[in-house]
Structure formats: C-alpha cells, structure tokens
Amino acid sequence: MMKDKLRNIFGIRREERWPALVVLLLLVALNTLVVARYYADFTPLRDSYWAVIVRKFYISGFDPITYDVLSQWSAKYNVYRHPLLAFFMFVPYLLNQALMALTGINCALFIVALMTVAAGFYSFIFLRRICRELVGCGSLDASLLSLLCFSFAYVMLSAAVPDHFILSMCLLLLTLWLTGRKLKAGSRFTIWQTILLFVLTAGISLNNGLKTFLAALLTNGKQFFRPKYLLLAVVMPAALMWLFARWEYRTFVWPQEMARKEAKAHRAAESKKRDYREFAQKTDIKDSAQMQKAFKAEQARKAKKKADAQKEKPWVKHTGKPIAKGEFSRWTDISTPRWPSTVENLFGESIQLHQKWLLQDILRSQRPVIVGYDWIVNYVVEALLVLLFAGGIVAGWRHRLLWVALSWFALDMLLHVGLGFGLNEVYIMAAHWLFVIPVAIAFLFSKAQGRALLALRTLVAALMLWLFVFNISLFVQFLFL
C-alpha cells in the first residue's frame, strides 16, 4: 500500500516524460556550471572548511552553509528559522564522509547538486500536475506554464545553489498538489498527514509550516477547529517544533556563541594591553593617572572612527531599520522603500536579473538595494507577467485551490513587504512564492478557447523564451566572464 502511494507521488507518468527530460537536462546543466566554478576551491580536503566556503562562494545573497554542514556537520543554520534542516542534512553528511574516504576529495559540491537537481525536478513535476490535473490545463499548456516558472531568475538560481529554497519549493508544491487532490475528492487532511507535512515544511523553513496549516484550514474547513484535530495536528506539533528549536539552540548554538564571545573578549583585552604599552612608549606623559586618562581618550577616538567606518559597510548600510531590536523584531525593516522594492526586486530581480550590479550581494558589496534595468523591455515583461497574474486570479477566483495558493502568497507579502523581513534582498526568497504566478495563470488558460487560447500560449511562450535566454546568459556571464 505504502509502495503504491509513493509510486503515485514520485513515479513519472508517460505524458510527463518528455517535458521532465527537458527540465532535468536544464537543471543538470545549471548545476554543472556551479560545480565547475567552485570545484577547485571546495573539493580539497581541509581541517576546516567554513572560512574558505564563506570567502569563496558568491552568488547574490545565497548562503553556502550546506557545503560546510555536509563537510563537517554542525547546527550552523539559524535554528529558529530552519529547526530541522541540519538534521535533514545528516545522512548526506554521512554519505560525503564515505565518499571523502573513497575519493580523497570533498564531494559536498556533487551531493548538493544531486539534491538540488532532484528537488528542482520534482518541483516541476508537482507544478505540472497542479496545472494539468487540478486546474484542467491541456498537457502542452501545463508544461509551458511549468517551464515559465523555471525561467524565473531566482527559481532557476535556487535550483543550482546550496541554499534551502528549492527544497522548500519542492515540499510546498507537493503540499499544494496534495491539497488540490483533497479538495477535488472532497476529502480532508488527517491528523498524521498534517503533522508529516508540517514537520517537513516547517523543519526546512519555519514560516512554510504556517502554509501547511493554511492549506489544512482551507481544505478541512470547520473540521480544522475540532478540538482533537486542532490540538494534535496543529498546537502540539507547533509547540514541539518550537521546543525542539530552543533545545537545539541551547545544545548546539549557545555554547559556540559563548566560546566565540569569550575568545573575542580575550582578544580585545590583549589588544588593549598591547595598545597601552605602545601608547606608554610614545607619550611624554609621566604621571600614571594622566596617562590613563589620555589613553582612554585615544581609545574613544579610535572607537568612534571605527564606528563611523562601520556605518559605511554594506551589511550596515544596506540593512533596513527594524521595528525594535528584540530577538525576532530585529529581522523587520521599516525603512526600505516598498514601491521601488516591489517593482525592482519583488517582481523585478526575482524574475529577471539586473544587468547592473549583476548578482552582487548587497551585504558584501556596494550594490544599492534598489537597482534599475537598462532596457525598457524588462519593465514590459514584468508588467505583462503581473497582468497575467491578475487575470489568472480573476479567472480562478471561485476555486479553493487558488485561495490556498494566494493565502501562501499573502503570507509571504505580509512578512516581506508588510513587516519587511528580508525586504532588502526579497528576491532571495522568491522560490517560496513565485510558483503561485503560473498556478494563477493556469486558471486563465483553463478558461480561454480558440484564438484567445492561441494568443495566450504565444505570449507565455515568448515570455518564457525571453526569460530563459536573458537570465541564463547573465548567469553564465557572472560565473565565468
């Protein structure tokens, strides 16, 4: 029974084979480019990998933490945002250890590439099934819309970098597909199904767990609030996930933070002693009290100079002003402008790379938060996609599957645009929500007929081809030119 269910989910059906092969070749090509770019830097065996990986890896603001976790396992991810991700990576880490012993090189690059190819491949499969089986598009149209999604810049990039976003996208699309099947059959999520999906989605990125609960709410309706379901499927797993994150922090993260603070304090004390000896040798002051006073004044001047210099550093200059400086409120942003960010970053960079400051990290370079396009055609493409998205929402407004997808989109917009979480580089998180656009457009396809359908296909195909050529050419230019 379980084997049949897994085959039903992960087996590739006859009509999916050719479009799936196209996407598989695309994903292999993109990951091969990344492996080729970083092979010489990341494959040699070392006593410690973190410094080299962080210094060398550079593709926009994506984090290379997974390379390090697979090389020397530790809970390096932010445990409150990614509570189970390090543990999900433990088996790949063990595989890498075995391959290190066999090959004499660090194979983290290759293992990550296999994971991202697999996650990207099944993201395509699940998205195509949503458009084909649940919305009712034709086979060609479902493939076209799914390819459109992978032509979006930061979906394509997410499927080739060692960050967690393509894993999130894969599980979210699986959840959306399963939700649509439940809605179509008139059935509900059981307690164990909700818990399993929550653990998988929230374990990788905590806010994705909220999307699982939204899917369950819109699928189960009033049954969602039954005490047994609410307690066992929602409250209990959420509380346990939070408690696990706290335990993980105290066990793995806090001791390392304390060790780093102690080492930093020791270095500061030694540096202060050294500075005082040098100051005493240079000054003509003989009185010890006056010397101490003069030294403190000199240290204060140096501290102010250093603080002023820090303000010009990218990670300070480009980080927005938070609502407060609490444990979680410090992640918010009330100063980054919303409308320019929406045009240039949210629906801009997420879908089409910018020619200027190409794939530069705003926290490591002087790239401005807001960058404009060189060509007017980029804004035309953006406007057309937004219009198609809006048209799809109108066409599918009565369908609860679209409500689920839009509730996820609304959650991300609340976090990013409303509260400002990650707004200064919002495109990095694009794989969490960009797939909602082709899902919405699929409802437009399902309603169109005759010449209208032909015109729609032509427009989407033209946009998809433009995005593939534009984004891939710039990505190759960034990596090798």
Residue, then its C-alpha position, 0 to 999 in steps of 0.5 A: m500500500m505504502k509502495d503504491k502511494l509513493r509510486n503515485i507521488f514520485g513515479i513519472r507518468r508517460e505524458e510527463r516524460w518528455p517535458a521532465l527530460v527537458v527540465l532535468l537536462l536544464l537543471v543538470a546543466l545549471n548545476t554543472l556550471v556551479v560545480a565547475r566554478y567552485y570545484a577547485d576551491f571546495t573539493p580539497l580536503r581541509d581541517s576546516y572548511w567554513a572560512v574558505i566556503v564563506r570567502k569563496f562562494y558568491i552568488s547574490g545573497f545565497d548562503p553556502i552553509t550546506y557545503d560546510v554542514l555536509s563537510q563537517w556537520s554542525a547546527k550552523y543554520n539559524v535554528y529558529r528559522h530552519p529547526l530541522l534542516a541540519f538534521f535533514m542534512f545528516v545522512p548526506y553528511l554521512l554519505n560525503q564522509a564515505l565518499m571523502a574516504l573513497t575519493g580523497i576529495n570533498c564531494a559536498l559540491f556533487i551531493v548538493a547538486l544531486m539534491t538540488v537537481a532532484a528537488g528542482f525536478y520534482s518541483f516541476i513535476f508537482l507544478r505540472r500536475i497542479c496545472r494539468e490535473l487540478v486546474g484542467c490545463g491541456s498537457l502542452d499548456a501545463s508544461l509551458l506554464s511549468l517551464l515559465c516558472f523555471s525561467f524565473a531568475y531566482v527559481m532557476l538560481s535556487a535550483a543550482v545553489p546550496d541554499h534551502f529554497i528549492l527544497s522548500m519549493c519542492l515540499l510546498l508544491l507537493t503540499l499544494w498538489l496534495t491539497g488540490r487532490k483533497l479538495k477535488a475528492g472532497s476529502r480532508f487532511t488527517i491528523w498524521q498527514t498534517i503533522l508529516l507535512f508540517v514537520l517537513t515544511a516547517g523543519i526546512s523553513l519555519n514560516n512554510g509550516l504556517k502554509t501547511f496549516l493554511a492549506a489544512l484550514l482551507t481544505n478541512g474547513k470547520q473540521f480544522f477547529r475540532p478540538k482533537y484535530l486542532l490540538l494534535a495536528v496543529v498546537m502540539p506539533a507547533a509547540l514541539m517544533w518550537l521546543f525542539a528549536r530552543w533545545e537545539y539552540r541551547t545544545f548546539v548554538w549557545p555554547q559556540e556563541m559563548a566560546r566565540k564571545e569569550a575568545k573575542a573578549h580575550r582578544a580585545a583585552e590583549s589588544k588593549k594591553r598591547d595598545y597601552r604599552e605602545f601608547a606608554q612608549k610614545t607619550d611624554i606623559k609621566d604621571s600614571a593617572q594622566m596617562q590613563k586618562a589620555f589613553k582612554a581618550e585615544q581609545a574613544r577616538k579610535a572607537k568612534k572612527k571605527a564606528d563611523a567606518q562601520k556605518e559605511k559597510p554594506w551589511v550596515k548600510h544596506t540593512g533596513k531599520p527594524i521595528a525594535k531590536g528584540e530577538f525576532s523584531r530585529w529581522t523587520d525593516i521599516s525603512t526600505p522603500r516598498w514601491p521601488s522594492t516591489v517593482e525592482n526586486l519583488f517582481g523585478e530581480s526575482i524574475q529577471l536579473h539586473q544587468k547592473w550590479l549583476l548578482q552582487d550581494i548587497l551585504r558584501s558589496q556596494r550594490p544599492v538595494i534598489v537597482g534599475y534595468d537598462w532596457i525598457v523591455n524588462y519593465v514590459v515583461e514584468a508588467l505583462l507577467v503581473l497582468l497575467f497574474a491578475g487575470g489568472i486570479v480573476a479567472g480562478w477566483r471561485h476555486r479553493l485551490l487558488w485561495v490556498a495558493l494566494s493565502w501562501f502568497a499573502l503570507d509571504m507579502l505580509l512578512h516581506v513587504g508588510l513587516g519587511f523581513g528580508l525586504n532588502e534582498v526579497y528576491i532571495m526568497a522568491a522560490h517560496w512564492l513565485f510558483v503561485i504566478p503560473v498556478a494563477i495563470a493556469f486558471l486563465f488558460s483553463k478558461a480561454q478557447g480558440r484564438a484567445l487560447l492561441a494568443l495566450r500560449t504565444l505570449v507565455a511562450a515568448l515570455m518564457l523564451w525571453l526569460f530563459v535566454f536573458n537570465i541564463s546568459l547573465f548567469v553564465q556571464f557572472l560565473f565565468l566572464 
